Amino acid sequence: MCLTLRNAVDVLDHQVGRAPVPGYTRTRHHIGHLSPGDWWFPGPGPSPHTVTGVQRRAGRVVLTDQYGGNFSHPDDAVLATGVPDSRTLTRAAAQPSE
């Protein structure tokens, strides 16, 4: 499954017109929606990690990130995630047309 704003449990900082953080909108998703290529925040750091592996076993889900780290969560966890958001506010768009 793919993370989207529509299947998020919470959309934390989505703003119409421009992304608050270039490249993604902060969200929260049920762990069952994460798959390789998705972004999540395994800790308080400001940058998301990329899921490279998902292993489900005995009521737990283990996510592997791009650095090879493994993070175990309950299979009903809701995690801080990031959904790609390519919206940007360019100088041309910010200035009135002549």
Secondary structure, 3 states (H helix, E strand, C coil): CCCCCCCCCEECCCCCCCCCECEEEEEEEEHHHCCCCCEECCCCCCCCEEEEEEEEECCEEEEEECCCCEEEEECCCEEEEEEEECCCCCHHHHCCCC
